[in-house]
Amino acid sequence: MLITSLMTGLIAGVLLANQIPINSHLQKSVVSPFKTVIIAYSVGVVFLIFLLSIAGQNLFVSSTVFSHQPLWLWTGGLLGAVYQTTNVVVFRKIGAVQTVVLPVFGQVLVSTAIDTFGWFNSPVVKLTGIHLIGLFILIAGLIIAVGVSKQSEFEKTTVAKILDGDGTLTAERRGVWQVTLYRIASIFGGVSFGLQQAVNGKMGAAVGSPLQASLISYGISAIGLIVVVLIVERSVLPSKETFKLSKISPWTFLGGVFGSLAVVANISNVPHIGAGRNILLVIIGQFVSALVIQYFGLWSSIKKRVMVPQYMGVAMMALGVFFLKF
């Protein structure tokens, strides 16, 4: 049972890491990041309904679940939508490794806050000296993994274009600041993901079925994004000029499948090994997958050599998470 739980956590991390470049590739045809995530979530909803049918479970939960639970229990889907949309936007700007590493930093920070302050009715875990050492190692690893990375292609292009315009140092700094904002947005996406894991864990306990809880989470995500797109873009349908099914590879729609399976895995795993250990396993799965994706250029992503300091930084971050969660 323990081995199964360990593998489940690692697989969840692998699925999440691979979902990011797949959805990013889908955006090339859809253009809008919001509409891209709507498609991914719609695929995930259909897939979860299929799994529920195979498992012989009801698609709908008892109305008493809705009336006897706090309102924040239903925000997991919205938090997940923020995380997924952010990933779609930043992936092609800062690369595979940073798109995984930076959200992990935000995820660990918020999960530490949840443990320390007992948010979402979670048991309070006192912040000890070992935890602070882990946080220091985590930050140091982040600086190494991100700071020593080669300048991203987006950053190079942005700076070049701006310098062609006026050739000033101020313009160059503006280009670098754009990349910095993408990195900050990525960390914020990780915060949303960390909050989602806590909320979805409570959702799974309240509903009593990981599949039903995942379907609720994904359904709320899709509805929330549809409302946003209707307000901002007035239509949820992608442009006919750019979105042609005949020209899109079938694997492009796997992002929603991978994401839904990851949600199911996380909700199922937490009761068996605890939130802390599950987070650690998910992060390790994400780290390893991000390095592989970048090295081989999987899912039509940009193939880039992984530098030795990046390996060191990722390893330090994993060690920091270990100290924080154990």
Backbone bond lengths (Angstrom), bond angles and torsions (degrees), N, CA, C in turn:
res aa  C-N    CA-C-N  psi(-1)  N-CA   C-N-CA  omega(-1)  CA-C   N-CA-C  phi
1 M - - - 1.463 - - 1.523 111.39 -
2 L 1.346 115.78 -41.09 1.455 119.67 -179.56 1.521 110.85 -64.45
3 I 1.337 116.47 -42.69 1.463 120.54 179.92 1.528 110.33 -62.17
4 T 1.334 115.58 -40.52 1.472 120.20 178.23 1.526 110.83 -61.62
5 S 1.340 116.59 -43.21 1.464 120.61 179.66 1.524 111.18 -65.22
6 L 1.333 116.81 -40.20 1.458 120.64 178.87 1.525 110.76 -62.96
7 M 1.329 116.18 -44.77 1.457 120.56 179.31 1.524 111.30 -65.86
8 T 1.339 116.73 -36.55 1.464 120.81 179.34 1.521 111.04 -62.04
9 G 1.349 116.82 -43.83 1.460 120.42 178.65 1.515 112.34 -63.82
10 L 1.325 116.78 -43.54 1.463 120.58 179.18 1.529 111.56 -64.31
11 I 1.336 115.59 -42.64 1.467 120.02 -179.99 1.522 110.72 -64.06
12 A 1.336 117.26 -37.59 1.470 120.56 177.61 1.525 110.17 -59.77
13 G 1.331 116.65 -42.29 1.458 120.33 178.15 1.518 112.17 -64.67
14 V 1.334 116.41 -41.31 1.461 121.15 178.35 1.528 110.53 -62.10
15 L 1.319 116.55 -43.77 1.469 121.08 179.74 1.521 111.29 -62.19
16 L 1.327 116.60 -43.82 1.467 120.42 -179.14 1.525 111.42 -64.21
17 A 1.328 116.82 -41.96 1.464 120.32 -179.34 1.525 111.48 -65.87
18 N 1.332 117.40 -39.46 1.465 120.70 -179.36 1.520 111.95 -75.72
19 Q 1.318 117.09 -24.26 1.455 120.62 178.78 1.533 111.16 -64.02
20 I 1.331 116.37 -34.28 1.468 120.98 -174.00 1.528 112.42 -62.57
21 P 1.342 120.45 -54.60 1.474 119.07 179.79 1.525 113.25 -66.73
22 I 1.335 116.89 -29.76 1.473 119.48 178.37 1.524 110.31 -64.65
23 N 1.321 117.00 -48.39 1.471 120.24 178.51 1.520 111.37 -65.40
24 S 1.317 116.41 -34.97 1.459 119.99 177.97 1.530 110.60 -64.41
25 H 1.337 116.48 -38.81 1.462 120.16 177.53 1.527 110.56 -66.85
26 L 1.320 116.97 -37.81 1.467 121.02 177.65 1.525 110.62 -61.68
27 Q 1.323 117.03 -34.36 1.461 120.42 -178.26 1.524 112.42 -62.19
28 K 1.335 116.87 -26.77 1.457 119.35 179.35 1.528 111.43 -60.13
29 S 1.339 116.31 -30.87 1.458 120.74 179.27 1.522 112.49 -91.57
30 V 1.325 115.68 -30.49 1.467 120.22 -176.73 1.531 111.26 -89.09
31 V 1.338 116.76 -32.04 1.471 125.67 -179.04 1.518 111.63 78.05
32 S 1.305 118.09 -59.65 1.469 121.60 -178.32 1.532 110.82 -72.74
33 P 1.347 118.63 125.95 1.468 119.87 178.00 1.529 112.08 -65.12
34 F 1.329 116.86 -33.57 1.461 120.32 179.12 1.526 110.96 -65.96
35 K 1.320 116.84 -45.98 1.463 120.64 179.51 1.529 110.97 -67.04
36 T 1.335 116.04 -32.40 1.461 119.94 177.15 1.525 110.64 -61.51
37 V 1.322 116.04 -46.60 1.463 120.25 -178.83 1.529 110.51 -69.99
38 I 1.339 117.89 -32.97 1.464 120.41 175.93 1.530 109.80 -59.95
39 I 1.327 116.96 -44.86 1.469 120.63 178.54 1.521 110.39 -61.76
40 A 1.351 116.12 -44.81 1.462 120.14 -179.48 1.529 110.91 -61.58
41 Y 1.327 116.56 -44.92 1.465 119.93 179.71 1.524 111.55 -67.49
42 S 1.318 117.70 -35.87 1.472 120.60 178.20 1.525 110.48 -63.23
43 V 1.340 115.67 -42.10 1.468 119.83 176.20 1.522 109.78 -62.44
44 G 1.339 116.30 -41.61 1.462 120.52 179.18 1.517 112.50 -63.24
45 V 1.328 116.70 -40.45 1.469 120.88 178.83 1.525 110.51 -62.22
46 V 1.333 116.35 -47.03 1.475 120.70 178.92 1.527 110.54 -60.56
47 F 1.324 116.36 -41.32 1.464 120.57 -179.35 1.528 110.89 -65.95
48 L 1.329 117.05 -40.74 1.469 120.28 179.11 1.527 111.59 -67.05
49 I 1.322 116.73 -37.87 1.465 120.21 175.97 1.531 109.81 -61.75
50 F 1.329 115.53 -39.66 1.468 120.84 177.19 1.529 110.50 -61.85
51 L 1.340 117.15 -45.09 1.462 121.04 179.49 1.526 111.47 -64.76
52 L 1.327 117.50 -40.14 1.468 121.03 178.16 1.523 110.75 -63.47
53 S 1.318 116.59 -38.77 1.465 120.35 179.11 1.526 110.88 -64.80
54 I 1.337 115.85 -42.78 1.462 119.92 178.50 1.522 110.90 -64.32
55 A 1.344 116.04 -39.52 1.466 120.69 -178.77 1.526 112.49 -76.66
56 G 1.327 116.88 -7.93 1.468 120.60 179.98 1.520 113.39 71.80
57 Q 1.334 117.34 26.54 1.462 121.21 179.97 1.517 110.61 -100.87
58 N 1.333 115.60 155.01 1.454 120.98 178.51 1.524 111.14 -71.06
59 L 1.330 115.80 147.45 1.458 119.88 178.08 1.525 111.27 -76.62
60 F 1.325 117.13 -26.34 1.454 121.31 -175.40 1.528 110.46 -113.90
61 V 1.320 115.38 146.57 1.460 120.79 178.64 1.523 109.29 -97.55
62 S 1.304 115.74 166.34 1.457 120.99 -179.95 1.523 111.31 -63.13
63 S 1.308 116.67 142.92 1.470 121.27 179.87 1.520 112.08 -63.82
64 T 1.331 116.68 -21.58 1.468 119.53 179.36 1.526 111.45 -67.21
65 V 1.331 116.56 -26.05 1.466 120.33 177.55 1.525 110.12 -62.74
66 F 1.326 116.37 -40.65 1.457 120.66 -178.71 1.527 111.35 -71.32
67 S 1.300 117.11 -36.58 1.463 120.37 -174.80 1.518 113.92 -81.63
68 H 1.328 117.62 -18.24 1.468 120.34 -175.58 1.529 113.33 -109.69
69 Q 1.332 117.77 11.76 1.456 120.76 -178.30 1.524 110.86 -121.08
70 P 1.344 118.05 151.43 1.467 120.82 178.68 1.520 111.88 -66.41
71 L 1.332 116.18 156.33 1.457 120.80 -176.46 1.533 112.51 -63.24
72 W 1.360 116.14 -33.12 1.462 117.77 -176.79 1.531 112.51 -65.00
73 L 1.331 116.96 -15.28 1.456 119.95 179.93 1.524 111.96 -64.66
74 W 1.331 116.60 -21.11 1.462 120.65 -175.47 1.527 112.20 -99.98
75 T 1.333 116.98 9.13 1.469 120.05 -178.64 1.531 113.08 -91.42
76 G 1.327 117.76 -5.62 1.467 120.60 -177.56 1.519 112.32 -57.44
77 G 1.321 116.34 -40.51 1.460 119.85 179.70 1.515 112.49 -63.98
78 L 1.327 116.91 -41.20 1.467 120.90 179.69 1.528 110.64 -66.04
79 L 1.330 116.13 -40.97 1.467 120.25 178.06 1.523 110.54 -63.26
80 G 1.328 116.08 -39.30 1.461 120.15 177.80 1.519 111.73 -64.94
81 A 1.333 116.86 -36.64 1.461 120.85 178.78 1.526 110.90 -64.17
82 V 1.332 116.91 -38.76 1.467 120.93 177.34 1.525 109.92 -62.46
83 Y 1.324 116.10 -45.05 1.467 121.50 -179.38 1.526 111.34 -61.91
84 Q 1.324 116.83 -48.14 1.461 120.35 -176.44 1.524 111.49 -67.31
85 T 1.325 117.34 -42.12 1.460 120.59 -179.97 1.522 111.11 -63.84
86 T 1.325 116.14 -41.65 1.462 120.39 178.07 1.518 110.87 -60.56
87 N 1.325 117.14 -43.50 1.466 120.87 179.62 1.521 112.25 -61.46
88 V 1.328 116.00 -41.88 1.465 120.16 179.64 1.526 110.70 -61.88
89 V 1.328 116.00 -39.77 1.464 120.81 -177.66 1.529 111.82 -70.23
90 V 1.338 116.82 -44.16 1.472 119.51 -169.90 1.523 114.20 -90.01
91 F 1.332 118.74 -16.57 1.473 120.04 -172.80 1.519 112.07 -56.25
92 R 1.319 117.14 -48.80 1.468 119.57 -177.42 1.531 112.22 -77.76
93 K 1.326 116.48 -5.87 1.458 119.87 179.93 1.526 112.70 -93.36
94 I 1.342 116.57 -35.81 1.466 118.73 -174.13 1.523 112.89 -125.50
95 G 1.327 119.23 -1.89 1.453 120.99 173.93 1.518 114.38 91.70
96 A 1.343 115.48 168.99 1.466 122.16 -173.00 1.524 112.63 -65.94
97 V 1.345 116.67 -47.08 1.463 119.37 -175.09 1.518 111.34 -63.94
98 Q 1.326 117.44 -48.69 1.455 119.88 -178.77 1.527 112.25 -66.68
99 T 1.342 116.93 -32.05 1.465 119.77 179.59 1.520 111.54 -68.37
100 V 1.323 118.29 -20.45 1.462 122.61 174.55 1.525 111.37 -94.90
101 V 1.343 116.06 -44.45 1.464 120.89 -175.37 1.530 112.30 -64.29
102 L 1.320 117.46 -47.01 1.467 120.60 -175.75 1.533 112.70 -65.15
103 P 1.348 119.86 -45.70 1.459 118.59 175.74 1.527 113.08 -61.25
104 V 1.336 117.26 -33.05 1.464 120.32 178.33 1.530 109.98 -60.16
105 F 1.327 116.47 -39.97 1.461 120.81 177.74 1.524 110.76 -59.42
106 G 1.335 116.45 -47.74 1.461 120.05 177.63 1.507 112.46 -64.80
107 Q 1.317 116.03 -37.62 1.464 121.05 179.45 1.523 111.58 -63.82
108 V 1.327 116.53 -44.77 1.465 120.27 -179.00 1.527 110.64 -67.33
109 L 1.322 117.55 -40.11 1.465 120.58 179.61 1.532 111.09 -60.58
110 V 1.331 116.43 -47.13 1.461 118.58 -176.96 1.524 111.19 -72.38
111 S 1.338 117.26 -33.74 1.468 118.61 178.54 1.528 110.49 -68.72
112 T 1.340 116.52 -33.87 1.462 120.36 175.44 1.524 110.67 -65.58
113 A 1.328 116.27 -40.52 1.466 120.48 177.47 1.529 111.03 -64.40
114 I 1.337 116.00 -39.27 1.471 120.23 178.56 1.524 110.43 -61.47
115 D 1.351 115.70 -44.47 1.467 120.01 179.62 1.522 111.98 -66.93
116 T 1.335 116.19 -40.05 1.465 120.63 -175.20 1.524 112.00 -71.30
117 F 1.330 116.76 -40.00 1.462 120.65 -174.51 1.527 113.69 -104.18
118 G 1.334 117.65 -3.51 1.456 120.62 177.07 1.513 114.41 68.99
119 W 1.330 116.80 34.82 1.464 119.54 178.06 1.531 110.79 -64.78
120 F 1.316 115.72 155.59 1.467 123.35 178.43 1.530 111.63 57.50
121 N 1.321 115.53 36.19 1.477 121.85 178.18 1.526 112.65 59.51
122 S 1.339 115.92 28.27 1.459 120.09 178.40 1.527 110.25 -84.86
123 P 1.338 118.31 151.11 1.467 120.30 177.13 1.530 110.82 -64.80
124 V 1.317 116.15 139.69 1.466 121.18 -178.17 1.524 110.04 -76.03
125 V 1.329 115.77 129.96 1.460 122.71 176.72 1.526 107.44 -115.69
126 K 1.336 116.48 114.39 1.458 120.77 -176.11 1.528 111.19 -62.74
127 L 1.340 115.53 135.68 1.459 121.20 178.47 1.526 108.95 -79.03
128 T 1.316 116.85 115.33 1.462 121.92 -175.65 1.530 111.22 -104.69
129 G 1.320 114.92 176.96 1.455 120.51 177.31 1.512 112.34 -61.75
130 I 1.337 116.35 -37.76 1.466 120.92 177.83 1.531 110.25 -61.49
131 H 1.344 115.62 -40.09 1.459 119.79 178.61 1.524 111.03 -63.30
132 L 1.322 116.80 -40.89 1.460 120.66 179.67 1.533 111.13 -65.86
133 I 1.330 116.20 -38.38 1.467 120.18 175.62 1.533 109.89 -61.97
134 G 1.337 115.30 -42.79 1.460 119.80 178.30 1.515 111.62 -61.27
135 L 1.342 116.82 -40.81 1.463 120.83 179.04 1.529 110.71 -64.47
136 F 1.337 116.56 -40.04 1.466 121.04 178.55 1.531 110.59 -63.46
137 I 1.350 116.24 -44.47 1.469 120.40 178.98 1.527 110.11 -63.83
138 L 1.320 116.24 -39.41 1.461 121.49 179.42 1.529 110.75 -60.44
139 I 1.327 116.40 -48.03 1.467 120.81 -179.23 1.526 110.63 -64.76
140 A 1.342 116.88 -41.52 1.465 120.60 178.78 1.530 110.68 -61.93
141 G 1.335 116.47 -42.97 1.457 120.44 177.92 1.515 112.14 -63.61
142 L 1.329 115.82 -38.22 1.471 120.68 178.26 1.522 110.53 -62.23
143 I 1.325 116.17 -45.75 1.465 120.89 -179.45 1.528 110.58 -61.18
144 I 1.334 116.18 -41.55 1.468 120.13 179.94 1.525 110.96 -67.72
145 A 1.350 116.56 -47.30 1.468 120.99 -175.91 1.518 112.26 -64.78
146 V 1.320 116.90 -36.36 1.465 121.12 -176.50 1.523 111.41 -96.01
147 G 1.331 116.38 -43.37 1.460 120.31 -172.99 1.507 114.64 -66.88
148 V 1.342 117.53 -33.57 1.467 119.59 -177.60 1.522 112.20 -92.60
149 S 1.326 116.53 -1.40 1.461 119.03 179.65 1.525 109.78 -64.90
150 K 1.324 114.86 150.34 1.443 118.38 175.28 1.519 109.68 -63.54
151 Q 1.314 115.13 152.34 1.453 119.96 178.90 1.526 109.54 -56.09
152 S 1.323 117.12 132.19 1.459 120.48 -177.93 1.522 110.90 -65.50
153 E 1.334 115.99 155.40 1.463 120.03 178.94 1.521 110.47 -60.89
154 F 1.329 117.02 -37.34 1.459 120.18 178.59 1.518 110.37 -62.32
155 E 1.351 115.52 -43.36 1.458 119.63 -178.85 1.525 110.44 -63.66
156 K 1.348 116.83 -43.38 1.449 120.42 179.71 1.527 110.85 -61.14
157 T 1.344 115.46 -46.34 1.458 120.52 -178.42 1.514 111.52 -64.65
158 T 1.340 115.48 -44.44 1.461 120.13 -179.11 1.520 111.53 -61.37
159 V 1.325 115.72 -47.15 1.457 120.22 -179.89 1.517 110.67 -62.58
160 A 1.343 116.95 -43.40 1.465 120.53 -178.67 1.525 111.24 -61.68
161 K 1.330 115.76 -44.15 1.458 119.50 -179.21 1.523 111.17 -63.66
162 I 1.320 115.85 -42.86 1.464 119.44 -178.42 1.532 110.35 -66.47
163 L 1.349 116.05 -41.67 1.456 119.78 -179.13 1.524 111.12 -66.66
164 D 1.318 117.01 -31.89 1.459 119.93 175.44 1.519 111.01 -64.35
165 G 1.344 114.72 -25.95 1.468 118.91 -178.24 1.515 113.10 -77.77
166 D 1.331 118.75 -50.35 1.460 118.81 -177.54 1.519 113.56 -135.48
167 G 1.372 117.99 -11.24 1.451 120.68 173.21 1.514 115.44 65.69
168 T 1.313 118.13 26.43 1.453 119.91 -177.95 1.516 111.18 -104.39
169 L 1.329 116.56 156.47 1.450 121.76 177.14 1.518 110.14 -64.44
170 T 1.330 116.87 -34.06 1.469 121.27 178.55 1.515 110.48 -61.01
171 A 1.321 116.69 -39.53 1.463 120.73 179.13 1.517 110.94 -65.34
172 E 1.327 116.62 -40.34 1.458 119.83 178.08 1.517 110.68 -62.46
173 R 1.303 116.14 -41.92 1.462 119.96 179.19 1.522 111.22 -63.15
174 R 1.337 116.21 -35.51 1.463 118.94 177.57 1.522 110.21 -62.71
175 G 1.334 116.86 -39.20 1.455 120.09 179.11 1.514 111.87 -64.13
176 V 1.330 116.84 -41.82 1.456 121.04 178.69 1.522 110.47 -65.94
177 W 1.332 115.56 -37.60 1.461 118.85 179.78 1.526 111.80 -65.54
178 Q 1.323 117.86 -31.93 1.466 119.78 176.96 1.523 110.51 -61.66
179 V 1.346 115.56 -43.10 1.463 119.60 177.90 1.518 110.30 -64.69
180 T 1.324 117.07 -39.62 1.466 121.10 178.52 1.518 110.97 -60.60
181 L 1.324 117.26 -39.62 1.465 120.93 178.90 1.525 111.00 -64.93
182 Y 1.329 116.55 -37.65 1.462 119.48 176.46 1.530 110.32 -63.76
183 R 1.317 116.82 -38.16 1.461 120.42 178.78 1.529 111.10 -67.22
184 I 1.324 116.57 -40.71 1.471 120.16 177.33 1.526 109.97 -63.55
185 A 1.336 116.01 -42.16 1.468 120.04 178.13 1.522 110.73 -61.01
186 S 1.323 116.91 -36.83 1.464 121.33 179.02 1.529 110.78 -64.62
187 I 1.329 116.91 -41.81 1.475 120.76 176.77 1.522 110.18 -63.00
188 F 1.335 116.44 -42.59 1.465 120.64 178.30 1.533 110.61 -61.31
189 G 1.344 116.55 -37.46 1.456 119.74 175.91 1.515 111.49 -61.69
190 G 1.336 116.07 -37.55 1.461 120.19 176.62 1.513 112.62 -64.79
191 V 1.332 116.21 -37.36 1.473 120.17 175.60 1.524 109.84 -60.29
192 S 1.323 116.14 -44.08 1.466 120.34 178.60 1.520 111.25 -61.38
193 F 1.336 115.99 -40.70 1.459 120.22 -179.67 1.527 111.06 -66.60
194 G 1.337 116.91 -40.55 1.460 120.24 177.87 1.517 111.68 -61.99
195 L 1.327 115.98 -42.32 1.470 120.11 176.96 1.524 110.82 -64.69
196 Q 1.338 115.82 -38.87 1.462 119.01 -179.81 1.515 112.09 -62.39
197 Q 1.338 117.23 -40.55 1.460 119.74 -179.76 1.524 111.23 -60.97
198 A 1.340 115.78 -41.58 1.468 119.70 179.29 1.522 111.33 -64.98
199 V 1.335 115.50 -44.46 1.468 120.20 -178.42 1.519 110.90 -67.64
200 N 1.335 116.78 -44.75 1.464 119.73 -179.18 1.522 112.18 -66.02
201 G 1.335 116.31 -31.03 1.463 119.13 175.69 1.514 111.30 -61.16
202 K 1.330 115.80 -43.22 1.469 120.40 176.79 1.534 110.99 -68.66
203 M 1.333 115.66 -35.61 1.460 119.57 177.64 1.533 110.48 -61.67
204 G 1.328 116.96 -45.25 1.454 120.12 179.75 1.513 112.33 -59.70
205 A 1.344 116.11 -39.83 1.466 120.35 179.33 1.523 110.87 -67.51
206 A 1.341 116.89 -38.39 1.463 120.66 -178.25 1.522 112.07 -71.09
207 V 1.322 116.17 -40.42 1.467 120.75 -177.51 1.529 111.28 -80.05
208 G 1.327 116.27 -36.68 1.460 119.98 179.21 1.517 114.06 90.40
209 S 1.334 117.39 2.89 1.456 121.23 179.82 1.526 109.38 -143.99
210 P 1.331 118.10 119.90 1.465 119.97 177.76 1.528 112.71 -59.11
211 L 1.332 117.08 -36.93 1.455 120.15 -179.63 1.529 111.33 -67.08
212 Q 1.330 116.51 -45.19 1.461 119.51 178.51 1.524 111.14 -64.71
213 A 1.324 117.22 -41.46 1.463 121.02 179.12 1.522 110.60 -63.03
214 S 1.319 116.96 -40.61 1.465 121.15 178.63 1.519 111.25 -65.35
215 L 1.329 116.53 -40.16 1.464 120.56 178.75 1.526 110.49 -64.07
216 I 1.329 117.09 -41.87 1.462 120.24 177.42 1.528 110.53 -61.70
217 S 1.325 115.85 -45.94 1.463 120.56 -179.49 1.527 110.95 -60.99
218 Y 1.315 116.67 -47.59 1.468 120.48 -179.00 1.522 111.37 -67.12
219 G 1.329 117.08 -38.25 1.458 120.58 178.92 1.516 111.78 -63.47
220 I 1.330 116.95 -43.75 1.469 121.20 178.22 1.527 110.04 -63.82
221 S 1.333 117.36 -39.50 1.465 121.11 177.49 1.524 110.86 -58.91
222 A 1.328 116.19 -48.94 1.460 120.85 -177.75 1.528 111.12 -62.38
223 I 1.329 116.38 -44.53 1.469 120.24 -179.43 1.521 110.78 -63.85
224 G 1.334 116.61 -44.50 1.458 120.39 179.79 1.518 112.05 -60.68
225 L 1.339 116.98 -42.57 1.460 120.75 179.78 1.528 111.91 -68.28
226 I 1.324 116.27 -37.36 1.466 119.65 178.20 1.529 110.34 -61.72
227 V 1.327 116.87 -42.11 1.476 120.88 178.22 1.522 110.37 -61.63
228 V 1.339 116.45 -45.30 1.468 120.69 179.96 1.525 110.87 -61.34
229 V 1.326 117.15 -45.92 1.462 121.02 -177.81 1.525 111.11 -65.95
230 L 1.326 117.77 -38.99 1.462 120.41 177.92 1.524 111.40 -62.86
231 I 1.344 116.38 -35.11 1.463 120.25 179.24 1.524 111.25 -74.65
232 V 1.325 115.61 -44.40 1.473 120.20 -173.57 1.529 112.40 -84.22
233 E 1.345 117.02 -44.74 1.459 120.23 -172.09 1.527 113.42 -112.53
234 R 1.306 117.57 -5.12 1.465 124.45 175.20 1.528 114.56 67.54
235 S 1.306 119.17 -2.04 1.462 121.84 178.36 1.521 109.26 -153.20
236 V 1.337 115.88 141.48 1.464 119.89 179.61 1.521 111.51 -96.24
237 L 1.325 117.24 -4.93 1.459 120.78 -178.65 1.523 110.19 -87.98
238 P 1.331 117.75 137.03 1.469 120.30 177.04 1.519 111.29 -69.53
239 S 1.307 116.25 161.03 1.458 121.73 -178.58 1.528 110.90 -64.29
240 K 1.334 116.49 134.98 1.464 121.09 179.08 1.531 111.13 -65.46
241 E 1.316 117.26 -27.51 1.461 121.11 -178.25 1.531 112.03 -69.57
242 T 1.333 116.62 -33.16 1.463 119.88 -175.61 1.526 113.55 -104.70
243 F 1.330 117.48 -26.57 1.461 120.91 -174.28 1.520 110.01 -103.84
244 K 1.333 116.00 102.13 1.453 121.66 177.89 1.524 108.47 -129.08
245 L 1.341 115.81 113.70 1.456 121.30 -175.08 1.519 112.51 -56.43
246 S 1.308 117.15 -33.82 1.458 120.44 -177.89 1.532 112.50 -65.35
247 K 1.323 117.09 -20.47 1.464 121.34 -177.61 1.526 113.10 -104.68
248 I 1.334 116.88 3.64 1.459 120.94 -177.42 1.526 109.40 -105.80
249 S 1.315 116.19 129.04 1.465 120.88 178.87 1.528 110.17 -65.45
250 P 1.324 118.36 139.44 1.475 121.01 -179.07 1.528 113.39 -56.47
251 W 1.351 117.36 -34.15 1.460 119.70 -177.76 1.526 112.49 -65.24
252 T 1.340 116.82 -15.88 1.458 120.70 -179.23 1.528 111.68 -62.61
253 F 1.334 116.59 -22.54 1.465 120.26 -178.29 1.528 112.51 -94.31
254 L 1.317 116.71 5.59 1.462 119.80 -179.66 1.532 112.79 -73.85
255 G 1.331 117.81 -15.20 1.463 120.45 -178.62 1.523 112.35 -56.76
256 G 1.328 116.38 -43.51 1.459 119.95 179.48 1.513 112.47 -66.19
257 V 1.339 116.55 -36.70 1.468 121.26 177.87 1.524 110.26 -65.86
258 F 1.338 116.25 -47.54 1.462 120.60 -179.69 1.526 110.98 -61.95
259 G 1.327 115.96 -43.71 1.459 119.78 -178.97 1.515 112.76 -63.66
260 S 1.332 116.94 -42.46 1.463 120.13 -179.78 1.518 111.18 -66.51
261 L 1.338 116.82 -39.36 1.467 120.08 177.71 1.529 111.14 -65.16
262 A 1.324 117.03 -36.75 1.465 120.63 178.35 1.524 111.10 -65.11
263 V 1.324 116.88 -40.41 1.470 120.84 178.30 1.527 110.23 -63.90
264 V 1.324 116.46 -44.81 1.469 120.70 178.23 1.527 110.51 -60.65
265 A 1.341 116.10 -43.61 1.466 120.72 -178.85 1.522 111.08 -62.45
266 N 1.333 117.32 -44.03 1.462 120.68 -179.04 1.526 112.04 -65.48
267 I 1.325 116.20 -44.82 1.470 119.96 -179.52 1.527 110.49 -64.35
268 S 1.339 116.29 -36.92 1.463 120.37 -179.21 1.520 112.04 -72.66
269 N 1.326 116.76 -33.94 1.456 121.25 -169.13 1.523 114.23 -82.61
270 V 1.325 116.62 -34.37 1.470 120.62 -174.78 1.529 113.45 -55.89
271 P 1.342 119.97 -43.33 1.471 119.03 179.61 1.532 113.67 -62.44
272 H 1.314 118.02 -23.27 1.463 121.32 -175.13 1.530 112.96 -89.48
273 I 1.338 117.39 -40.69 1.464 119.53 -175.63 1.523 113.53 -121.08
274 G 1.338 116.73 -1.96 1.455 120.01 179.10 1.520 112.20 89.51
275 A 1.331 115.81 155.89 1.463 120.92 -176.36 1.525 111.90 -65.80
276 G 1.344 117.14 -40.74 1.452 120.46 -176.97 1.509 112.86 -61.15
277 R 1.331 117.26 -50.22 1.468 120.84 -179.64 1.529 111.09 -65.89
278 N 1.329 116.08 -37.49 1.462 118.59 179.33 1.522 110.96 -64.05
279 I 1.334 116.80 -42.60 1.465 120.68 178.40 1.521 110.52 -60.21
280 L 1.335 116.70 -43.19 1.463 120.61 179.69 1.526 110.86 -60.00
281 L 1.325 117.20 -45.75 1.462 121.15 -179.13 1.528 111.41 -65.24
282 V 1.327 116.38 -41.58 1.463 120.28 178.58 1.525 110.31 -61.78
283 I 1.327 116.45 -43.00 1.463 120.79 -179.10 1.527 110.93 -64.01
284 I 1.328 117.16 -42.92 1.469 120.28 178.61 1.536 110.07 -61.26
285 G 1.330 115.84 -44.06 1.463 119.67 177.37 1.523 112.36 -60.93
286 Q 1.333 116.62 -38.54 1.458 121.17 178.64 1.529 111.17 -67.65
287 F 1.327 115.96 -45.77 1.462 120.49 -178.65 1.523 111.65 -58.27
288 V 1.333 115.79 -53.13 1.459 120.53 -177.10 1.526 110.46 -60.94
289 S 1.329 116.96 -43.75 1.466 121.10 -179.05 1.525 111.30 -64.62
290 A 1.334 117.31 -40.57 1.467 120.67 -179.63 1.522 111.09 -61.33
291 L 1.332 116.40 -41.85 1.461 120.28 178.78 1.527 110.96 -64.67
292 V 1.321 116.40 -41.91 1.469 120.74 179.56 1.531 110.81 -66.45
293 I 1.330 116.91 -43.09 1.466 121.51 -179.71 1.522 110.63 -60.64
294 Q 1.325 116.52 -45.42 1.461 119.84 -179.16 1.518 111.72 -69.00
295 Y 1.325 116.65 -39.52 1.476 120.52 -176.77 1.534 111.37 -66.50
296 F 1.337 116.93 -42.65 1.462 120.88 -176.92 1.536 113.03 -97.56
297 G 1.335 117.28 -7.69 1.462 119.55 -178.91 1.514 112.62 65.83
298 L 1.331 116.71 40.92 1.464 120.83 -176.40 1.526 111.88 -66.15
299 W 1.318 114.80 156.07 1.461 123.00 177.78 1.524 111.88 57.24
300 S 1.335 115.50 38.43 1.473 122.70 177.67 1.525 113.32 61.49
301 S 1.327 116.54 23.29 1.463 119.85 176.53 1.525 109.56 -84.23
302 I 1.328 116.10 169.07 1.452 120.62 -178.81 1.532 109.88 -70.44
303 K 1.330 115.88 126.91 1.465 121.03 179.86 1.520 109.25 -82.83
304 K 1.331 116.13 121.24 1.463 120.73 -178.07 1.521 109.84 -135.99
305 R 1.312 115.11 142.09 1.460 119.71 177.95 1.524 109.62 -68.77
306 V 1.311 116.42 132.91 1.467 121.21 177.96 1.521 108.42 -85.76
307 M 1.308 117.23 122.38 1.460 121.79 -176.81 1.530 110.29 -79.38
308 V 1.337 115.33 150.32 1.462 120.71 179.88 1.529 112.09 -55.10
309 P 1.346 119.59 -44.66 1.471 119.06 177.77 1.529 113.45 -59.03
310 Q 1.352 117.10 -28.57 1.466 119.20 176.79 1.521 110.56 -65.96
311 Y 1.333 116.33 -42.29 1.464 119.92 176.12 1.534 109.80 -59.42
312 M 1.327 115.80 -44.40 1.463 120.76 -179.15 1.527 110.88 -63.33
313 G 1.328 116.25 -44.31 1.462 120.23 -179.37 1.513 112.32 -63.15
314 V 1.340 116.13 -43.65 1.463 121.02 178.68 1.526 110.56 -63.26
315 A 1.340 116.58 -41.82 1.467 120.23 178.61 1.532 110.93 -63.40
316 M 1.337 116.65 -40.38 1.465 120.30 177.92 1.522 111.23 -64.79
317 M 1.328 117.20 -39.03 1.460 120.02 178.50 1.527 110.68 -64.30
318 A 1.333 116.41 -41.69 1.469 119.98 177.66 1.527 110.63 -62.05
319 L 1.354 116.43 -39.92 1.465 120.21 177.90 1.520 110.79 -65.55
320 G 1.325 116.51 -40.41 1.460 120.49 177.79 1.510 112.09 -61.65
321 V 1.336 116.29 -42.09 1.475 120.97 178.17 1.522 110.03 -63.12
322 F 1.336 115.63 -38.77 1.468 119.98 179.12 1.523 110.66 -59.37
323 F 1.333 117.23 -46.57 1.466 120.47 179.60 1.527 111.42 -65.70
324 L 1.333 116.24 -33.62 1.461 119.87 -178.15 1.523 112.47 -73.16
325 K 1.318 116.42 -31.25 1.463 120.41 -170.65 1.527 113.42 -104.96
326 F 1.331 117.50 -1.53 1.464 118.63 -179.54 1.524 110.34 -128.64
